[in-house]
Amino acid sequence: KNRVVHTANNNESLPGQVARSNGDPPVGDLAVDEAYDSSGQVWDLFDKQFGRQSIDGQGGTVSTTVHYGRDYDNAFWDGTQLVFGEGDGQIFDRFTKPMDVMAHEYTHGVTQFTVGLAYQDQPGALNESISDVFASMAKQHRLGQIAAEADWLIGAGLFMPGVNAKALRSLREPGTAYDDPQIGKDLQVGSMADYVETEADSGGVHINSGIPNRAFALAALEIGGY
């Protein structure tokens, strides 16, 4: 596994300083060590189950930056590397904490190097869904779960105590992940009958992705097994 984790030291200059490289022992920084471990776990899923090495499929180094910005409430793939904020400590905890957030962003890179789906409207919703699907598989692979044992949640544990949220999204039950005055209600839909036409969110990529997400979860549960 070719991995390197940088720290941005709470600024927004990328990639930042190298904090842990391939084969290095833990450094004691939670975000650094979580990013190192989870990027390896996602690598394992793609390598062992799909015969794909790294994001580019050529074994290229997976570069990750943590401690991005101050109170930064997000994580993203920027076309070259993975970037993680550490949350504001009020609504969001560290974005490196749930390993499936890493898997989600990692898969955006895989999509870029393969099907290259446009990040807009239905292609964008499918782009988001593919990231959620592989994130869910990566989490189940790490935990050794079959479909019936999985929680089918993305980002469980990311929200701080006191926020009425179990995760960022639910593949099995879109629209049920959160409902809190501070962040609003989960708007995901799970059926084409409820497809949302909107100019917001790049044409509803995070809303309508619930449709293929739910299709995948229901198919996996019906088929059974890993």
Rosetta blueprint (number, residue, H / E / L):
1 K L
2 N L
3 R E
4 V E
5 V E
6 H E
7 T E
8 A L
9 N L
10 N L
11 N L
12 E L
13 S L
14 L L
15 P L
16 G L
17 Q E
18 V E
19 A E
20 R E
21 S E
22 N L
23 G L
24 D L
25 P L
26 P L
27 V L
28 G L
29 D L
30 L H
31 A H
32 V H
33 D H
34 E H
35 A H
36 Y H
37 D H
38 S H
39 S H
40 G H
41 Q H
42 V H
43 W H
44 D H
45 L H
46 F H
47 D H
48 K H
49 Q H
50 F H
51 G L
52 R L
53 Q L
54 S L
55 I L
56 D L
57 G L
58 Q L
59 G L
60 G L
61 T L
62 V E
63 S E
64 T E
65 T E
66 V E
67 H L
68 Y L
69 G L
70 R L
71 D L
72 Y L
73 D L
74 N L
75 A E
76 F E
77 W E
78 D L
79 G L
80 T L
81 Q L
82 L E
83 V E
84 F E
85 G L
86 E L
87 G L
88 D L
89 G L
90 Q L
91 I L
92 F E
93 D L
94 R L
95 F L
96 T L
97 K L
98 P L
99 M H
100 D H
101 V H
102 M H
103 A H
104 H H
105 E H
106 Y H
107 T H
108 H H
109 G H
110 V H
111 T H
112 Q H
113 F H
114 T L
115 V L
116 G L
117 L L
118 A L
119 Y L
120 Q L
121 D H
122 Q H
123 P H
124 G H
125 A H
126 L H
127 N H
128 E H
129 S H
130 I H
131 S H
132 D H
133 V H
134 F H
135 A H
136 S H
137 M H
138 A H
139 K H
140 Q H
141 H H
142 R H
143 L H
144 G L
145 Q L
146 I L
147 A H
148 A H
149 E H
150 A L
151 D L
152 W L
153 L E
154 I E
155 G L
156 A L
157 G L
158 L L
159 F E
160 M L
161 P L
162 G L
163 V L
164 N L
165 A E
166 K L
167 A L
168 L L
169 R E
170 S E
171 L L
172 R L
173 E L
174 P L
175 G L
176 T L
177 A L
178 Y E
179 D E
180 D E
181 P L
182 Q L
183 I L
184 G E
185 K E
186 D L
187 L L
188 Q L
189 V L
190 G L
191 S L
192 M H
193 A H
194 D H
195 Y L
196 V L
197 E L
198 T L
199 E L
200 A L
201 D H
202 S H
203 G H
204 G H
205 V H
206 H H
207 I H
208 N H
209 S L
210 G H
211 I H
212 P H
213 N H
214 R H
215 A H
216 F H
217 A H
218 L H
219 A H
220 A H
221 L H
222 E H
223 I H
224 G L
225 G L
226 Y L
